[in-house]
Amino acid sequence: MKKTIIIISFLIIGFANYLHAQFTQVELFSGFDKTDFTLYSSYAIDKSETFSINTLVFFQKFKDKENQNFDEIGVQPTLFWNINKHISLGPSLYYNSFSGYSERFSVKFSLKNSRVLFVVIPTVAHSEQTNDSYAEIFAQLQLNTPINDKISLWLNGQFLTVWDEFERHSRSFQQLRAGLSFKGHQFGAGVDFDQFGQKPIGKSSLGMYYRKIL
């Protein structure tokens, strides 16, 4: 089963590379405690944009040796059926260096205009490693205020919580960013709060971030 998941994941990611990207965002966050790299992309696979492939890749590395067991890698391609501009749903395959492979089904609710983006994605999933089900909720909020024709102020927040068998806490984070955008280059200060395990072990990191939409 694991081999099948690996093959399908690479086929989806490989297929996406041949499509014209509608949206690709990269972010680098680095502080005294850890470094994060995140890539998110969305590709339409038909002319009407009814179906799209969204791919998330992230890497987190702590700098102190005693925290390096919390280093984390994740890869998740998702096939979304876009019912309308606010609601999408679909399956995904997910690899995480902590929890291994899982099959997932998500519903995405989104509101967007020129200054506000709000996204909520509830997910139910099955873990190949534990053979158990789990629930996840991810939320994202972005606010931007133009200062002049070239510069705007940005506030970003990303929030995640994961519950094994729908009752035991597994993983959460809160990522907050505040910065300026100049000609498509966004940079500023940020803070990450991470929680791991059933009796949450908390980690926090202050740093600077750079984000670019390609």
Disulfide bonds with the S-S distance in Angstrom:
none
